[in-house]
Amino acid sequence: MTAESIVRFPRHEDIPAGVLQGIPVEQRQYLIGGELRRWSGPVEEVHSPICAMSPDGLEPVRLGSYPLLTRAEAHEALAAAASAHDRGRGAWPPMPGAGRIACLGAVAFPVKAHRDTIARLIMWEVGKTLTDSQNEFDRTLAYIFATIEARMTSTRLPGKVLREAGGQPMLDLMIQRGGR
C-alpha cells in the first residue's frame, strides 16, 4: 500500500458523524401478509463498497444487517401473496382503487420520514453523492404520489396513466410537468 492510497481512505474515526447518522441500520422485522413480524434468527451484514482505514488495513464501512430468513418464511410469504391474488379471486384483484391507494399510502407516507437515513444508505451502498441520493429518493416518492394522485383523480379509462402519449406513459408526463 502506498502513502497515496492511505491518504485516499479516511480512518473510520475521521468519517464525519453526519454522513453516518442513523447508520448502521439493524433490521429485525420482515413483512408477510401485511403483518410486520419480529426476527430473532441469523442476520446478514451489509457493507459499503467504500472502505476506511483501520489498524488492520482497509475495511468496508458496515451499514447494518437484515434478517436471513429461511425457506419456511419464503414459502409463507409466497403463500400469502398467492392468497391475496388467488387467481383473480383474492382480496387484491377486486379491491377498489381507494383500497389499493390506502395500501400504497400506508407504506409510502411513513417511509418519507426516513428520507435522510435512506439517502445516506443509498450514498454508501451505491457510491452516489448525498445530493444525488436525496434526489433519487425524492423522485421515487414523487412517482408513487403521482400514481396515487392520478388514480384518485381518474374518473374514466382505468389504467389510463400507463397509456402512452407522445411515446411515453402519461404518468411520466405528469411527473415531468409537476417537477417544473
C-alpha atoms as an extended CHARMM CRD file, in Angstrom:
* protein
*
       180  EXT
         1         1  MET       CA              0.0000000000        0.0000000000        0.0000000000  PROA      1               0.0000000000
         2         2  THR       CA              1.3780000000        3.3620000000       -0.9920000000  PROA      2               0.0000000000
         3         3  ALA       CA              1.2860000000        6.5640000000        1.0140000000  PROA      3               0.0000000000
         4         4  GLU       CA             -1.0030000000        7.9680000000       -1.6820000000  PROA      4               0.0000000000
         5         5  SER       CA             -3.6030000000        5.2120000000       -1.1580000000  PROA      5               0.0000000000
         6         6  ILE       CA             -3.5510000000        5.7710000000        2.5980000000  PROA      6               0.0000000000
         7         7  VAL       CA             -4.4210000000        9.4450000000        2.0390000000  PROA      7               0.0000000000
         8         8  ARG       CA             -7.3840000000        8.4910000000       -0.1740000000  PROA      8               0.0000000000
         9         9  PHE       CA             -9.0170000000        6.3360000000        2.5080000000  PROA      9               0.0000000000
        10        10  PRO       CA            -10.0750000000        8.0570000000        5.7250000000  PROA      10              0.0000000000
        11        11  ARG       CA             -9.8090000000        6.3300000000        9.0740000000  PROA      11              0.0000000000
        12        12  HSD       CA            -13.1620000000        5.1850000000       10.4740000000  PROA      12              0.0000000000
        13        13  GLU       CA            -12.9160000000        7.7910000000       13.2180000000  PROA      13              0.0000000000
        14        14  ASP       CA            -12.3060000000       10.5650000000       10.6590000000  PROA      14              0.0000000000
        15        15  ILE       CA            -15.5800000000        9.9880000000        8.8170000000  PROA      15              0.0000000000
        16        16  PRO       CA            -17.9010000000       12.8880000000        9.7590000000  PROA      16              0.0000000000
        17        17  ALA       CA            -20.6670000000       11.7040000000       12.0790000000  PROA      17              0.0000000000
        18        18  GLY       CA            -23.3270000000       13.4120000000        9.9440000000  PROA      18              0.0000000000
        19        19  VAL       CA            -22.7600000000       11.1560000000        6.9380000000  PROA      19              0.0000000000
        20        20  LEU       CA            -23.2530000000        8.0830000000        9.1400000000  PROA      20              0.0000000000
        21        21  GLN       CA            -26.1960000000        9.4250000000       11.1460000000  PROA      21              0.0000000000
        22        22  GLY       CA            -28.7980000000        6.6650000000       11.5010000000  PROA      22              0.0000000000
        23        23  ILE       CA            -26.2830000000        4.0630000000       10.2960000000  PROA      23              0.0000000000
        24        24  PRO       CA            -25.8970000000        1.1710000000       10.9530000000  PROA      24              0.0000000000
        25        25  VAL       CA            -29.4830000000        0.0640000000       10.3870000000  PROA      25              0.0000000000
        26        26  GLU       CA            -30.1990000000       -3.2010000000       12.1840000000  PROA      26              0.0000000000
        27        27  GLN       CA            -33.3390000000       -4.5600000000       10.5000000000  PROA      27              0.0000000000
        28        28  ARG       CA            -35.1020000000       -7.1070000000       12.6970000000  PROA      28              0.0000000000
        29        29  GLN       CA            -38.5450000000       -7.1430000000       11.1210000000  PROA      29              0.0000000000
        30        30  TYR       CA            -39.9740000000       -8.6890000000        7.9760000000  PROA      30              0.0000000000
        31        31  LEU       CA            -43.3420000000       -8.4350000000        6.2340000000  PROA      31              0.0000000000
        32        32  ILE       CA            -45.6430000000      -11.3460000000        5.4250000000  PROA      32              0.0000000000
        33        33  GLY       CA            -49.3090000000      -10.9950000000        4.5450000000  PROA      33              0.0000000000
        34        34  GLY       CA            -49.4650000000       -7.3520000000        5.6160000000  PROA      34              0.0000000000
        35        35  GLU       CA            -48.0330000000       -8.1400000000        9.0580000000  PROA      35              0.0000000000
        36        36  LEU       CA            -44.6510000000       -6.9370000000       10.3440000000  PROA      36              0.0000000000
        37        37  ARG       CA            -43.0160000000       -9.7460000000       12.2750000000  PROA      37              0.0000000000
        38        38  ARG       CA            -40.0680000000       -9.7070000000       14.6380000000  PROA      38              0.0000000000
        39        39  TRP       CA            -36.9760000000      -11.7140000000       13.6170000000  PROA      39              0.0000000000
        40        40  SER       CA            -34.6130000000      -13.1990000000       16.1860000000  PROA      40              0.0000000000
        41        41  GLY       CA            -32.7170000000      -15.5560000000       13.8880000000  PROA      41              0.0000000000
        42        42  PRO       CA            -29.4880000000      -15.0860000000       11.9520000000  PROA      42              0.0000000000
        43        43  VAL       CA            -28.8140000000      -11.8970000000       10.0170000000  PROA      43              0.0000000000
        44        44  GLU       CA            -26.7170000000      -10.9350000000        7.0120000000  PROA      44              0.0000000000
        45        45  GLU       CA            -24.4080000000       -7.9740000000        7.4220000000  PROA      45              0.0000000000
        46        46  VAL       CA            -24.3750000000       -5.1990000000        4.8270000000  PROA      46              0.0000000000
        47        47  HSD       CA            -21.1430000000       -3.4020000000        3.9890000000  PROA      47              0.0000000000
        48        48  SER       CA            -20.4360000000       -0.4780000000        1.7230000000  PROA      48              0.0000000000
        49        49  PRO       CA            -18.1000000000       -0.9420000000       -1.2110000000  PROA      49              0.0000000000
        50        50  ILE       CA            -16.4360000000        2.1830000000        0.2060000000  PROA      50              0.0000000000
        51        51  CYS       CA            -13.5930000000        1.3790000000        2.5840000000  PROA      51              0.0000000000
        52        52  ALA       CA            -11.9860000000        3.1530000000        5.5010000000  PROA      52              0.0000000000
        53        53  MET       CA             -8.6420000000        2.6110000000        7.1970000000  PROA      53              0.0000000000
        54        54  SER       CA             -8.4900000000        0.6190000000       10.3970000000  PROA      54              0.0000000000
        55        55  PRO       CA             -5.4930000000       -0.6440000000       12.3770000000  PROA      55              0.0000000000
        56        56  ASP       CA             -5.8240000000       -3.8900000000       10.3660000000  PROA      56              0.0000000000
        57        57  GLY       CA             -5.8740000000       -2.1370000000        6.9800000000  PROA      57              0.0000000000
        58        58  LEU       CA             -8.7410000000       -1.2380000000        4.6600000000  PROA      58              0.0000000000
        59        59  GLU       CA            -12.1890000000       -2.3620000000        5.7890000000  PROA      59              0.0000000000
        60        60  PRO       CA            -15.5830000000       -1.7210000000        4.1910000000  PROA      60              0.0000000000
        61        61  VAL       CA            -17.8820000000        0.5420000000        6.1770000000  PROA      61              0.0000000000
        62        62  ARG       CA            -20.5620000000       -1.5170000000        7.9270000000  PROA      62              0.0000000000
        63        63  LEU       CA            -24.0850000000       -0.2710000000        7.1090000000  PROA      63              0.0000000000
        64        64  GLY       CA            -26.1430000000       -2.7070000000        9.1750000000  PROA      64              0.0000000000
        65        65  SER       CA            -27.8630000000       -6.0420000000        8.8020000000  PROA      65              0.0000000000
        66        66  TYR       CA            -31.0890000000       -7.6720000000        7.6400000000  PROA      66              0.0000000000
        67        67  PRO       CA            -32.9050000000      -10.9060000000        8.5770000000  PROA      67              0.0000000000
        68        68  LEU       CA            -31.5740000000      -14.0080000000        6.8860000000  PROA      68              0.0000000000
        69        69  LEU       CA            -34.9760000000      -15.6160000000        6.5050000000  PROA      69              0.0000000000
        70        70  THR       CA            -35.3270000000      -19.3270000000        5.9590000000  PROA      70              0.0000000000
        71        71  ARG       CA            -37.1230000000      -21.3770000000        3.3640000000  PROA      71              0.0000000000
        72        72  ALA       CA            -40.1140000000      -21.5670000000        5.7480000000  PROA      72              0.0000000000
        73        73  GLU       CA            -40.5830000000      -17.7660000000        5.7490000000  PROA      73              0.0000000000
        74        74  ALA       CA            -40.1050000000      -17.6440000000        1.9760000000  PROA      74              0.0000000000
        75        75  HSD       CA            -42.8240000000      -20.2520000000        1.4810000000  PROA      75              0.0000000000
        76        76  GLU       CA            -45.1010000000      -18.4320000000        3.9230000000  PROA      76              0.0000000000
        77        77  ALA       CA            -44.5820000000      -15.1240000000        2.0680000000  PROA      77              0.0000000000
        78        78  LEU       CA            -45.2780000000      -16.8100000000       -1.2520000000  PROA      78              0.0000000000
        79        79  ALA       CA            -48.4350000000      -18.4280000000        0.1380000000  PROA      79              0.0000000000
        80        80  ALA       CA            -49.6260000000      -15.0560000000        1.4910000000  PROA      80              0.0000000000
        81        81  ALA       CA            -49.0500000000      -13.3910000000       -1.8970000000  PROA      81              0.0000000000
        82        82  ALA       CA            -50.7840000000      -16.2350000000       -3.7290000000  PROA      82              0.0000000000
        83        83  SER       CA            -53.7140000000      -15.9980000000       -1.3200000000  PROA      83              0.0000000000
        84        84  ALA       CA            -54.0030000000      -12.2290000000       -1.7910000000  PROA      84              0.0000000000
        85        85  HSD       CA            -54.3070000000      -12.8020000000       -5.5420000000  PROA      85              0.0000000000
        86        86  ASP       CA            -55.9630000000      -16.2640000000       -5.5550000000  PROA      86              0.0000000000
        87        87  ARG       CA            -56.0990000000      -16.4420000000       -9.3620000000  PROA      87              0.0000000000
        88        88  GLY       CA            -58.0200000000      -13.1940000000       -9.5100000000  PROA      88              0.0000000000
        89        89  ARG       CA            -60.4480000000      -14.0790000000       -6.7080000000  PROA      89              0.0000000000
        90        90  GLY       CA            -58.3850000000      -12.9830000000       -3.6900000000  PROA      90              0.0000000000
        91        91  ALA       CA            -58.5470000000       -9.7450000000       -1.7470000000  PROA      91              0.0000000000
        92        92  TRP       CA            -56.2720000000       -7.7070000000       -4.0460000000  PROA      92              0.0000000000
        93        93  PRO       CA            -57.6740000000       -8.0700000000       -7.6170000000  PROA      93              0.0000000000
        94        94  PRO       CA            -61.2210000000       -6.8640000000       -6.8730000000  PROA      94              0.0000000000
        95        95  MET       CA            -60.1040000000       -4.2830000000       -4.3250000000  PROA      95              0.0000000000
        96        96  PRO       CA            -61.4360000000       -0.8410000000       -5.2460000000  PROA      96              0.0000000000
        97        97  GLY       CA            -58.9190000000        1.8140000000       -6.1790000000  PROA      97              0.0000000000
        98        98  ALA       CA            -59.3880000000        3.5710000000       -2.8450000000  PROA      98              0.0000000000
        99        99  GLY       CA            -58.3410000000        0.4070000000       -1.0170000000  PROA      99              0.0000000000
       100       100  ARG       CA            -55.2380000000       -0.0290000000       -3.1540000000  PROA      100             0.0000000000
       101       101  ILE       CA            -54.3560000000        3.6270000000       -2.6690000000  PROA      101             0.0000000000
       102       102  ALA       CA            -54.7140000000        3.1830000000        1.0940000000  PROA      102             0.0000000000
       103       103  CYS       CA            -52.3370000000        0.1970000000        0.9960000000  PROA      103             0.0000000000
       104       104  LEU       CA            -49.7720000000        2.1030000000       -1.0390000000  PROA      104             0.0000000000
       105       105  GLY       CA            -50.0920000000        5.1790000000        1.1620000000  PROA      105             0.0000000000
       106       106  ALA       CA            -49.6770000000        3.0690000000        4.3160000000  PROA      106             0.0000000000
       107       107  VAL       CA            -46.1810000000        2.2130000000        3.0930000000  PROA      107             0.0000000000
       108       108  ALA       CA            -45.1560000000        5.3950000000        1.2580000000  PROA      108             0.0000000000
       109       109  PHE       CA            -46.1240000000        8.0310000000        3.8280000000  PROA      109             0.0000000000
       110       110  PRO       CA            -44.1560000000        6.5450000000        6.7800000000  PROA      110             0.0000000000
       111       111  VAL       CA            -41.0990000000        5.9900000000        4.5410000000  PROA      111             0.0000000000
       112       112  LYS       CA            -40.9870000000        9.7230000000        3.8260000000  PROA      112             0.0000000000
       113       113  ALA       CA            -39.9990000000       10.3630000000        7.4520000000  PROA      113             0.0000000000
       114       114  HSD       CA            -36.8300000000        8.2960000000        6.9210000000  PROA      114             0.0000000000
       115       115  ARG       CA            -35.6040000000       10.2200000000        3.8670000000  PROA      115             0.0000000000
       116       116  ASP       CA            -32.2670000000       11.3100000000        5.2880000000  PROA      116             0.0000000000
       117       117  THR       CA            -31.2210000000        7.8630000000        6.5370000000  PROA      117             0.0000000000
       118       118  ILE       CA            -32.3500000000        6.1720000000        3.3190000000  PROA      118             0.0000000000
       119       119  ALA       CA            -30.4890000000        8.7550000000        1.2260000000  PROA      119             0.0000000000
       120       120  ARG       CA            -27.3170000000        8.1810000000        3.2610000000  PROA      120             0.0000000000
       121       121  LEU       CA            -27.6880000000        4.4030000000        2.8000000000  PROA      121             0.0000000000
       122       122  ILE       CA            -28.0370000000        4.8840000000       -0.9720000000  PROA      122             0.0000000000
       123       123  MET       CA            -24.9280000000        7.0690000000       -0.8720000000  PROA      123             0.0000000000
       124       124  TRP       CA            -22.8610000000        4.4490000000        0.9720000000  PROA      124             0.0000000000
       125       125  GLU       CA            -24.2430000000        1.4190000000       -0.9080000000  PROA      125             0.0000000000
       126       126  VAL       CA            -24.0600000000        2.7830000000       -4.4510000000  PROA      126             0.0000000000
       127       127  GLY       CA            -21.3920000000        5.4610000000       -4.1920000000  PROA      127             0.0000000000
       128       128  LYS       CA            -23.5980000000        8.3740000000       -5.2540000000  PROA      128             0.0000000000
       129       129  THR       CA            -23.2560000000       11.8280000000       -3.8020000000  PROA      129             0.0000000000
       130       130  LEU       CA            -25.6120000000       12.6860000000       -0.9830000000  PROA      130             0.0000000000
       131       131  THR       CA            -27.4490000000       15.1680000000       -3.2240000000  PROA      131             0.0000000000
       132       132  ASP       CA            -27.9160000000       12.5310000000       -5.9530000000  PROA      132             0.0000000000
       133       133  SER       CA            -29.1040000000       10.0300000000       -3.3480000000  PROA      133             0.0000000000
       134       134  GLN       CA            -31.6310000000       12.5160000000       -1.9400000000  PROA      134             0.0000000000
       135       135  ASN       CA            -32.8320000000       13.2720000000       -5.4750000000  PROA      135             0.0000000000
       136       136  GLU       CA            -33.2680000000        9.5490000000       -6.1830000000  PROA      136             0.0000000000
       137       137  PHE       CA            -35.3550000000        9.1600000000       -3.0330000000  PROA      137             0.0000000000
       138       138  ASP       CA            -37.4280000000       12.2430000000       -3.8820000000  PROA      138             0.0000000000
       139       139  ARG       CA            -38.0500000000       11.0490000000       -7.4800000000  PROA      139             0.0000000000
       140       140  THR       CA            -39.1810000000        7.6450000000       -6.2330000000  PROA      140             0.0000000000
       141       141  LEU       CA            -41.6690000000        9.1270000000       -3.7640000000  PROA      141             0.0000000000
       142       142  ALA       CA            -42.8440000000       11.6770000000       -6.3490000000  PROA      142             0.0000000000
       143       143  TYR       CA            -43.5980000000        8.7790000000       -8.7040000000  PROA      143             0.0000000000
       144       144  ILE       CA            -45.5360000000        6.9320000000       -6.0000000000  PROA      144             0.0000000000
       145       145  PHE       CA            -47.5180000000       10.0250000000       -5.0040000000  PROA      145             0.0000000000
       146       146  ALA       CA            -48.1850000000       10.9480000000       -8.6460000000  PROA      146             0.0000000000
       147       147  THR       CA            -49.5100000000        7.4330000000       -9.1910000000  PROA      147             0.0000000000
       148       148  ILE       CA            -51.7950000000        7.7860000000       -6.1730000000  PROA      148             0.0000000000
       149       149  GLU       CA            -52.9900000000       11.2170000000       -7.3170000000  PROA      149             0.0000000000
       150       150  ALA       CA            -53.5490000000       10.0530000000      -10.8850000000  PROA      150             0.0000000000
       151       151  ARG       CA            -55.5460000000        7.0700000000       -9.6700000000  PROA      151             0.0000000000
       152       152  MET       CA            -57.5860000000        9.1810000000       -7.2850000000  PROA      152             0.0000000000
       153       153  THR       CA            -58.4580000000       11.7770000000       -9.9150000000  PROA      153             0.0000000000
       154       154  SER       CA            -59.1480000000        9.2850000000      -12.7020000000  PROA      154             0.0000000000
       155       155  THR       CA            -62.8610000000        9.1440000000      -13.4940000000  PROA      155             0.0000000000
       156       156  ARG       CA            -62.6890000000        7.0280000000      -16.6220000000  PROA      156             0.0000000000
       157       157  LEU       CA            -60.3420000000        4.7680000000      -18.5510000000  PROA      157             0.0000000000
       158       158  PRO       CA            -58.8720000000        2.6710000000      -15.7250000000  PROA      158             0.0000000000
       159       159  GLY       CA            -55.1430000000        2.3840000000      -16.2120000000  PROA      159             0.0000000000
       160       160  LYS       CA            -55.0120000000        5.4950000000      -18.3870000000  PROA      160             0.0000000000
       161       161  VAL       CA            -51.9720000000        6.7980000000      -16.5140000000  PROA      161             0.0000000000
       162       162  LEU       CA            -49.9480000000        3.9830000000      -18.1020000000  PROA      162             0.0000000000
       163       163  ARG       CA            -51.2280000000        4.5780000000      -21.6320000000  PROA      163             0.0000000000
       164       164  GLU       CA            -48.7250000000        6.1610000000      -23.9790000000  PROA      164             0.0000000000
       165       165  ALA       CA            -48.8940000000        9.7600000000      -25.0860000000  PROA      165             0.0000000000
       166       166  GLY       CA            -46.1450000000       11.1070000000      -27.2650000000  PROA      166             0.0000000000
       167       167  GLY       CA            -44.1880000000        7.8700000000      -26.9550000000  PROA      167             0.0000000000
       168       168  GLN       CA            -44.1170000000        7.6940000000      -23.1580000000  PROA      168             0.0000000000
       169       169  PRO       CA            -46.5660000000        6.7940000000      -20.3700000000  PROA      169             0.0000000000
       170       170  MET       CA            -48.8950000000        9.6150000000      -19.3610000000  PROA      170             0.0000000000
       171       171  LEU       CA            -47.7300000000        9.2110000000      -15.7610000000  PROA      171             0.0000000000
       172       172  ASP       CA            -44.1790000000       10.1260000000      -16.8050000000  PROA      172             0.0000000000
       173       173  LEU       CA            -45.5080000000       13.2620000000      -18.4930000000  PROA      173             0.0000000000
       174       174  MET       CA            -47.4330000000       14.1870000000      -15.3390000000  PROA      174             0.0000000000
       175       175  ILE       CA            -44.3040000000       13.7730000000      -13.2000000000  PROA      175             0.0000000000
       176       176  GLN       CA            -42.1960000000       15.8530000000      -15.6010000000  PROA      176             0.0000000000
       177       177  ARG       CA            -44.7840000000       18.6310000000      -15.6450000000  PROA      177             0.0000000000
       178       178  GLY       CA            -45.1340000000       18.5030000000      -11.8550000000  PROA      178             0.0000000000
       179       179  GLY       CA            -41.3880000000       18.9640000000      -11.4350000000  PROA      179             0.0000000000
       180       180  ARG       CA            -41.3400000000       22.2510000000      -13.3700000000  PROA      180             0.0000000000
